[in-house]
Each structure stands twice: as C-alpha cells, then as structure tokens.
Amino acid sequence: MQRRLFLKGAGAGAAAGIASPAIAQSMPSITWRLASSYPKSLDTLYGACTYLSEALSAVTDGRFKLQVFAAGEIVPALQVADAVSNGTVEMGHSGSYFYIGKDTAFAFGTVIPWGPNSRQMQAWLFQAGGLELLNEFYAKFNLYNLPGGNTGSQMGGWFRKEIKSAADLQGLKMRIGGLGGNVLQKMGVVPQQLGAGDIYPALERGVLDAVEFVGPYDDEKLGFAKVAPYYYYPGFWDGSAELSFFINLEKWNSLPPAYQRALKTCAMAAGHDMQAKYDMLNPVALKRLLAGGAQLRPLPNDILKASYKITRDLYAEMSAANPNFKKIYDHLWAFQQDSLRYWAISDFSYDYMSVSALQQRWADG
C-alpha cells in the first residue's frame, strides 16, 4: 500500500519527467496485455511485471494500463517473444536468450558466458549504446526492448552427484538457458531448455541430472535441493542476467511520446526494484538452504579454465557465421575490457579487501 501511495504522488510523476494531471487531461486510455515467462510464485521475476503495471498506471492516472498474465495463462513460457512479435499480446517479460534458436544475437539481451556483471551490463545498455544496438537487431523481429530487471550473478546450479572434474560432466543432462548450454555441450553436457514450471518435475523424474535457474531465493522456492543436494558456484555463463520487457514494435511506435517516456522510466524503476530484491533475499535464502542440508561447492578449476577457452572459440565461430552476432559482440567485448580494467582497481579490489577482512574475523573467532 505504501508503494502504491508513493507511486501516485509527485515523486513518481517527477521521476518520469511528466505530470500526471496533464496526461489525464490529454492522453488516450490504453490497455495492453503483458505476458510473462514466469509463474506468479516467483515474486522476484513475475513481480517486475506487477511493479511496472502499478507504476505505469500511477504516473498516467490510470490511463495506460497493463494486464499481467503469468506463464501459460495466454502464452507458453518460452514463446513470449513470438507472441509479442506477431501481436498476440502487446508486451512480454522474458529472457532474450531463450530465443537464440532464431538468431544467436538474442543472447546479448540477457547475458553471454564470461560476460559483464550486472552493473557493467547496465552501463553498456543505458550509457554505452548497447540498448540502441539491441533494438536495431530486435526490429528485424518486430520487437522493441526495454531492459526488465537483472538477477545479478547467478549460481552454477544443482547437481544430483558431486562434480569433481570436467570428466564428471560427460553425458550429464542439464537444464540451462542461453549460450551457456552451447559451451557446456562442448564439454560433454546434454543441455535442455525448460520453463520454470517444468524444471522440478523433470529433475524429480530423473529426466535431468542437474539444473541451473537463478539463485538461492528462486531456487529454494522451486525446491531443487530436495532432489539435487550439491549446489555449485559460480555460474560462469550468468555473470548477470538481464530480463527484457519486449514490446510489439508497431504498438510501441503508435504510443504518444509521453506514454513512451512513462513506460521507459517505469521499466527502469521495476528493474532496479527487482535486483534490489535479489540482493536482499538471496543471502538469507542461502543460509536456509545450507541449514537444510544443501552442499555448497565451487566449480572445479579445470571446468572454469576449459570453459573460458571454449567460450572464446565459440564467439569467434558465431561472429564468423552471423553478422548480427559479430556487430553486437564486438561492441560489448570492447566495452567490457575497458570496464574490467577499471573495476580491477575499484570495486573488485574493494570487494576482495572486504571479504578478506571478514574471513580474518572468522579465523580469529
């Protein structure tokens, strides 16, 4: 209730750069349907959609409404982008990398293995020209994209059996999204892409040997620890994961400019809210999982080293085969290298210092 009251106040109107009364007097009444790739139980992911719907209604004084539908209510989880593209729904909330079967360049809207962390991703999207490049690409599919929230760095997933070396990956059936599946496939894994609601039953029945999804909070809700006790980190394929608010391009172009600006600003607020939730909820969820018997493990070094080389080779292959991929990859790679050089002396060094101090406190009792 407090959030709704705040959004209805002057703060939200000013943040959007528009005045609610002016919109109420001069703008049309519009209702769109927004299909999510996620179930309502995942209040972090699905919650970004409800946050956006409430915020947009507040700043437009109820004249621009989004009706939110969970995965499967109108559209299957992994067909959201198709439904937006063909006009079945006006908007969707999904992971762009679910659609790499159409074009490998779809991966960049979410994350690529050994790619940027969440803050680097935000800088690339909003300040370095990344979003413009993506929307130039998405236009080929009648889509317009607004970033829809980031999960932060993700875990390496849940495994039925302990993984001690790269040899243990041979023949392992794993649910994994995006280009991470392509990398692990070259290491012997049999990747499978499933929507959130289909993962646990497949794991329970033994159709899957391992699963990666997001992180402790969502993973706990989905119950993976009940079947696969070994919890690995880091997910080198998900240094961050940006979700997308896909909009039918024709519908986007038909919006009054004030509504476009309101939608952009509210989507940014929804994205900020989503990552803040993850950063607050994941640490306490991990504590609960470990107290319940989950076995936390780092991925073996030989897997990490091999995956980096395989990833770089894969990008060279994809760049040679697909001009769409090469154009975006070259831009992101150049940005990421400059960013990493700075982060190595700023945030990374500070984080290392802080963690080292904490470990020393633990050692001292």
Stockholm file with secondary structure:
# STOCKHOLM 1.0

chainA/1-365         MQRRLFLKGAGAGAAAGIASPAIAQSMPSITWRLASSYPKSLDTLYGACTYLSEALSAVTDGRFKLQVFAAGEIVPALQVADAVSNGTVEMGHSGSYFYIGKDTAFAFGTVIPWGPNSRQMQAWLFQAGGLELLNEFYAKFNLYNLPGGNTGSQMGGWFRKEIKSAADLQGLKMRIGGLGGNVLQKMGVVPQQLGAGDIYPALERGVLDAVEFVGPYDDEKLGFAKVAPYYYYPGFWDGSAELSFFINLEKWNSLPPAYQRALKTCAMAAGHDMQAKYDMLNPVALKRLLAGGAQLRPLPNDILKASYKITRDLYAEMSAANPNFKKIYDHLWAFQQDSLRYWAISDFSYDYMSVSALQQRWADG
#=GR chainA/1-365 SS CHHHHHHHSHHHHHHTTSCHHHHHHHSCCEEEEEEESSCTTCTTHHHHHHHHHHHHHHHTTTSEEEEEECTTTSSCGGGHHHHHHTTSSSEEEECGGGGTTTCGGGGGGTCCTTCCCHHHHHHHHHTSSHHHHHHHHHGGGTEEEEEEEECCSCCCEEESSCCCSGGGGTTCEEECCTTHHHHHHTTTCEEECCCHHHHHHHHHHTSCSEECCSCHHHHHHHTGGGTCCEEEECCTTCSCCEEEEEEEHHHHHHSCHHHHHHHHHHHHHHHHHHHHHHHHHHHHHHHHHHHTTCEEEECCHHHHHHHHHHHHHHHHHHHHHCHHHHHHHHHHHHHHHHHHHHHTTTHHHHHHHHHHHHHHHHHHC
#=GC SS_cons         CHHHHHHHSHHHHHHTTSCHHHHHHHSCCEEEEEEESSCTTCTTHHHHHHHHHHHHHHHTTTSEEEEEECTTTSSCGGGHHHHHHTTSSSEEEECGGGGTTTCGGGGGGTCCTTCCCHHHHHHHHHTSSHHHHHHHHHGGGTEEEEEEEECCSCCCEEESSCCCSGGGGTTCEEECCTTHHHHHHTTTCEEECCCHHHHHHHHHHTSCSEECCSCHHHHHHHTGGGTCCEEEECCTTCSCCEEEEEEEHHHHHHSCHHHHHHHHHHHHHHHHHHHHHHHHHHHHHHHHHHHTTCEEEECCHHHHHHHHHHHHHHHHHHHHHCHHHHHHHHHHHHHHHHHHHHHTTTHHHHHHHHHHHHHHHHHHC
//
